[in-house]
Amino acid sequence: MPSTPTFDELMAGCTTAFHLEMRDAYAVDYETGPFAAWRTGYRHDPANRAAWWRPWLDLVVDAVDRGVEIRRARIVSEPVSEYTRFLYDSTFTNVAAGEDVRWLPRRQASAIALPGNDFWLFDGEWVHWNHFAGDGSSLGEEITSDPVSAKLCTEAFEAVWARATPHAEYKI
């Protein structure tokens, strides 16, 4: 039985990587500092790419340069949470790195069959689940090639994507 690839291995070998985010707040350790700084008025300088979220954006740039299509969709409650405003304000960095990002108000997602967790979907075959506690803290990841999970995530992501608004057009 082959071993399960890591997130980095999936990203390194894929042709498509789709990410669905469905929470209104996240409290993962690496975002505590940036979110706190944003709350006190810090904003990314569009001209200072070196100061943006690293190493993630470097990974995105490398993948896009290899021809990988990276799409991120966010289902958000409106009016948006403070954390969603934080994400929105910094999403230009994801776009500049090569991600295609869209936003879908939660009320427009009611008729979409959605999985219970955020996920990354690689090449329509591998699902990388992100598990979170009620307070938004990370409970870890789970990676599977289960075809039922992959089908659910593919259908959910494409349905969200079709209804969602491109980042450049979405206004808070």
N, C-alpha and C positions, 0 to 999 in steps of 0.2 A: 504494500500500500504506500503510495507516494506521500511525502510529508506535506503539511499545509504550508503554503508560502506565507511570508510575512507581508505586512503592508508595503514596505519598501520594495520587496521583490515583486509584488503585484504591480506597483507603480512603474517599476523599471522595465517590466515586460509587457505591459498592456498597450492597446491601441485606443481604448476609451476608458475614462474614469469619471463616473457620475456620482455626485454626492448630494444626498437629501438631508437637510436639517429641518427639524420640526419643533424645536424647543424655543421658548421665549427668553431663556437665560441659561448660561453655562457657567460653571464655576471650576473649570479645569485649571490646575495649578499654573500652567504657562500663560493663562490669560488674566490671572488675578492682577499682576503688575500693570499690563497694558490697559486693562479696564479701569483700574484705579487712577492711572495717569490721565486717561481720557476724561474721567469724572472731574478732574481738577483743571481741565482745559487744554491738555496736550492734544494736538492733532498732527497726523503725519504730514510732512512737507512733500508735496508731489515732486519737487525737484531733488529731494534727497533719498533716492532709492536705496542707498546703503543702509539707511536707518529703518527700513521696513522690516516686517516680520520675517525673520530668518530662523532656521534654514528652509522653512516651508516654501517661500516664494522662489528660492533657488531651485528646489525640486520641481516646481511647476514649470519654470522657464526651461529647464533641461528636458522635461517630458514633452512640452509643447514643441520645442526645437526638434525633437525626434518624430514629431507628427502626431502625438497623442492628443485626442480631443478631451478636454476637461470641462465638465459642466457641473455647476453647483446651483441647486434650487433651495430656496428657503421658504418654508411655510411660516407665516407670522401672524400673530394676533394684532388687530388694530382697534384702538390706537396702539402703537407699538410700545414695547417695554423699553426701559432705559438701556438695557443690554442690546436690544435690537438696534437702537439708535447708534450705539457704539460700533456694532458690526457694519451698519450702513455707512457710517462715516469713513470706515477704513476699507470698504470693499473695492474702492478704486485701485488698491494695491493688488488685489487678486486679479482684477481685470487687466491691469497693466502687465502682470506676469503671464497672462494668456488664458485665464479661466473665463468661461462664459457664465455669467451669474444672472439668475432671475429670482423674482420675489412673487409669492402668491399669498394674498390675504387668506387667513384660515377659513373665513366664511365661504370662500370659493372652493374649498377643498372638501366640503362636507360629503359629496357624492363620490369621492375617490377612495377606493380600498387601499389603505395605507398600512404598512407594517408598524409594529409597536415601537420600533427604535430607529434612530438615525442610522444611515448606512452609507458606505461607499460601494459602488457596483463596478467591477472591472470586467470589461469585455462581455458583459451580459452573463458571465459565468461564475465569478467569485464575488461573494458578499462579505464585506467587512462591517460587522455590526459595531456600533458604539453604544455602550450601556452607561446610563447615568442614573444617579440617585435623585430623589425628589428635590434636593437642594441644588441640583445641577452639577454636582461633583462626579468625576469619572469613576465608573465601576469596572472599567477595563473594556477589552475588545473581544470579539469572537469572529473567526474567519471560517467560512464554509463554502463549499461548492455544491451544496444541496440544490438540485434543479428546481424544486418547488419554491425555495426562498429566492433563488435568482429570478424566476419568472414573476413572482410577486413584486420584487423590487424593480424589475424592468418595467412592468406595466404601471406601477405606481409612479415611478420617476417620469416616464413619458407622459402620463396623464397630467401630472403637476406641471411639467415643462410646457405642455401645450397651452395651459391656462395662465401660466405665470407671465409677469411683466419683466422685460429686460431691465437690468440695473440702470442703464442710462435713462430709462423712461419712468422708472418707479420713483415716486415722491412720497416722502413721509410728511 
